[in-house]
Amino acid sequence: MFAAARLYRLTLATLLATGLAACSGTLAAIDFSLESRKELGRQLPVDPDQPLLGRAKPIPPRLLEGWRAADLSMGKQPHRYATHPLSGAERQMLQQALATLPENWQALLRQKLAGIFFVDQLLGGGISDWVVAPDGSVAYTMILNPALFRHTAAEWLDLRENASFAKGPLHLAAGGWDGVSALTYVLWHESAHLLDYERRITPYVEAELRDFRRDPDASSPFTQAVWQKIDEPLPAFDFENRKSLNPYRMNENKPLLPNRDLASLFDAWSRTPFVSLYASGSWTEDLADFAAFRLQAERSGKEPYWELRNGGKSLGRFEPMGEVLNRERERESERIFGAASRVR
């Protein structure tokens, strides 16, 4: 897809083939073409001196319609997409969440972030995307779900990971996130996507951006021991039902997996380096959730973990940051957490 959550949505080619990207209602939707990205870049100039909180603004109407049109293929909820005006309390919560970002992440956002938009009823937690500034450089946008204001990080992770399964006695529970809001966690995750766009920590985040910048083909120390394609892990790290996962149940047309399947899936997943089921969807989500989990581990001094539970009883525990491959991949952490590199 055209943004970091693309692999859980439809491809632009599919949207164009079905006519969904042409329009929605009476307002023409952007089609995520290069020309539309240039148009958005003209509408959303980046002022490096503007505080990050000041980047929170109403979403451009055509961009809202573009995402509504894109997501309607997955169900009826996008009909209710609407720009969300922030209350004073919500602005304060956003300011607090922004302050938790590492300084080098904040430096990149100050120079490259064109806007933060909150959209009611958004499918998923957030969407990171790119636009073309008038000088030909690349800038970034971030769309967030206002429901994040009402949840803790652990609640949000539980909601996302369990949504693929029918209700029943088995469920996944996230631990090690005490005191972290859902907004903070998703802001870390989405900001990591922006770092990946900019610093190319994975081989590429999006083929269209790679082609626009004429980036050379490159291997990635972060992905090379885990992934063979952007959405295809090496056989050792693939597992049954991985492609059937439906985070947040974004696609209401996709059938739920039986609740009993959680046991075998948990066993297979806990033998991989993926810090979440969501991370198993693509190397971009792998990187973004790895960065968020690593940031929480460094801030709290404790490893985030998952439990498989039957009611209140723990059936198993998985601490993904302790996996051997993730210890090795931490050598890449300087590119994620270290001193800010020159931005382009």
C-alpha positions, 0 to 999 in steps of 0.5 A, spaced: 500 500 500 502 507 499 503 507 507 506 503 512 500 499 514 499 498 506 500 490 507 494 489 511 490 494 506 489 493 499 494 495 493 493 501 489 493 497 483 487 493 486 484 500 488 484 503 481 482 496 478 476 497 482 475 504 481 475 505 489 481 510 488 477 515 483 472 518 488 468 518 494 461 522 495 462 528 492 469 530 493 474 527 489 479 523 493 487 523 491 489 517 488 496 517 491 499 518 485 506 522 484 502 528 482 497 527 488 503 527 493 506 533 490 499 537 490 499 535 498 506 537 499 504 544 496 498 544 501 503 542 507 509 545 507 514 543 513 516 549 517 522 546 521 521 551 527 514 550 528 513 545 534 511 538 533 505 539 537 503 545 532 503 540 526 497 537 529 491 539 524 485 537 520 486 532 515 486 535 508 479 533 505 481 530 499 486 526 503 481 524 508 477 521 502 483 518 499 483 513 505 476 513 506 475 510 498 481 505 499 479 502 506 471 501 504 473 495 500 474 492 507 468 494 510 463 499 512 466 503 517 470 508 513 464 511 511 464 514 518 471 517 517 471 524 520 477 529 522 477 529 529 478 536 533 483 535 539 480 537 545 485 541 550 486 535 554 488 531 548 493 536 546 496 535 552 496 528 552 499 528 545 505 533 547 506 528 553 507 523 548 511 527 543 516 528 549 517 521 550 520 520 543 528 520 543 531 526 541 534 524 534 527 522 532 524 529 534 529 532 530 527 528 524 520 530 525 521 537 526 525 537 519 520 532 515 513 532 518 508 535 514 502 534 519 499 529 524 492 528 523 487 525 527 481 521 524 475 518 528 473 511 526 480 510 523 481 502 521 488 501 525 492 505 530 495 509 525 498 510 518 505 514 516 505 516 509 510 521 504 509 527 500 513 531 495 515 538 497 515 543 492 523 543 492 523 535 490 525 533 497 520 528 501 516 530 507 512 525 511 505 525 514 502 521 520 494 519 521 492 517 528 486 514 531 483 518 536 481 512 540 488 511 542 487 517 547 482 512 551 487 506 552 493 504 555 499 501 550 497 494 553 490 494 552 491 496 545 496 491 543 491 486 546 486 489 542 490 488 535 493 481 536 487 478 539 482 481 533 484 475 528 481 470 533 474 468 535 472 469 542 473 464 547 477 462 553 484 463 550 487 470 549 494 473 548 496 479 553 501 484 553 506 485 559 511 490 561 508 496 558 506 499 565 505 507 565 505 507 557 499 510 553 496 507 547 498 514 544 505 513 546 506 506 543 503 508 536 507 514 536 513 510 537 511 505 532 509 510 527 515 515 528 519 508 527 516 508 520 518 515 518 525 513 520 525 507 516 523 511 510 528 516 511 534 512 513 532 506 509 533 501 515 530 496 511 531 495 504 525 499 502 519 501 506 515 502 499 517 501 492 514 507 489 518 511 494 524 507 492 523 508 485 522 516 486 528 517 490 532 512 485 535 508 491 540 503 489 538 496 491 541 495 498 541 489 503 539 490 510 543 487 516 536 488 520 532 484 515 537 479 512 537 474 517 529 474 517 526 476 511 527 474 503 521 479 501 518 485 504 512 480 506 515 473 506 520 471 512 525 466 511 522 459 511 524 458 518 520 464 521 514 463 517 508 459 521 501 457 519 496 462 519 501 468 519 497 470 512 490 469 515 492 474 521 487 480 521 490 485 526 484 490 529 480 486 524 481 491 519 478 487 514 471 485 516 470 480 510 476 476 512 474 470 517 476 469 524 481 464 526 478 459 531 480 460 538 483 454 539 488 455 534 491 460 538 495 455 542 499 452 536 500 459 533 503 462 540 508 456 540 510 457 533 510 464 533 514 464 540 520 461 536 521 467 531 524 474 532 517 477 531 516 482 537 508 481 535 504 477 531 503 484 527 510 484 526 510 478 522 506 481 516 512 485 513 519 487 514 516 494 515 512 492 521 517 488 524 522 494 524 517 499 527 514 494 532 522 492 534 523 499 535 517 501 539 519 494 544 526 496 544 524 503 546 520 501 552 525 496 554 530 501 555 526 506 558 523 501 563 529 497 564 524 491 563 523 486 557 516 487 554 513 480 554 506 476 551 502 471 555 498 466 552 492 465 557 486 461 558 482 465 562 486 468 568 491 462 567 498 463 564 499 457 559 506 460 556 510 466 556 514 469 550 519 475 551 521 476 544 527 481 545 531 476 548 531 472 542 538 471 539 536 474 533 533 480 536 540 481 540 544 481 534 539 485 531 540 490 536 547 492 533 542 496 528 539 500 534 544 505 533 541 507 526 534 507 530 536 510 537 543 513 536 545 520 534 541 523 528 544 522 521 543 528 516 536 528 513 535 529 506 
